[in-house]
Amino acid sequence: VVSTQSTGEYMADMMAKMKPGKNFGAAVSLLSAKFMPGVVQRKGKSGSGRDIEYIHRILAIREKILFLKVAEKMRVSIKDKAAARAARFEKWSQQEQDSVQAAARAYSEKLISDMCYEKIGRADPSIQPILKKMYNLYLITILQENISFFLTNNLITRRGAASLRDDFDALIKEIAPESLTLAEGFGITEEMLSAPIARDWELYNSYDNAGEMKKFEDMVRDNAGEMNQYEDTIRDNAEEMEQNEDMIRA
């Protein structure tokens, strides 16, 4: 919901920029994303998955293309403002939700990429290499999940697309030795790891314990046993008290 709302606000700003009289530079940038061939926009690069600058740039192009498509679909030829607003809302909320959601996702992923790019540049130099690899892994994942879009818009070549799997696997191998350190960086304490499977998972799965319910049943059974012992103790004390009373009475 928040992403869609932000998308609406962003699109309204984009449509305002499309008017050359108000912002000529922004209008040219948007229109170039629509009409300029992808090979020109990617500056002739094939699309290496290890080229962070390249992927970051084509994410921005994808965002513009998808928002322009939504903007075009939101156009209505109704003079009455109230009726036009109602018709546009109908398109936005009912008829073109797939396009809206696609633009919203592109906006979110581009925003995350922007933030990663900025924060990594300001991070401690000692951790920048591993952060860049994780960021690169995220970017490749976006390309893989939207490969049809990037191919059909000529923002990546078939050779570049074919190499993404190898680039992804290579990054995984490079990041793997640091995985435990990265996990510890989240600050998850031992107390937070309450689930048995989060501890010694090999031991946890070495026998059929019916999940955590087995331990819960054992705990209930143990408590029931303690209650029985407690009741037996009370019963014994009561009998002893009766015997003492009989002795006193005698």
Disulfide bonds with the S-S distance in Angstrom:
none
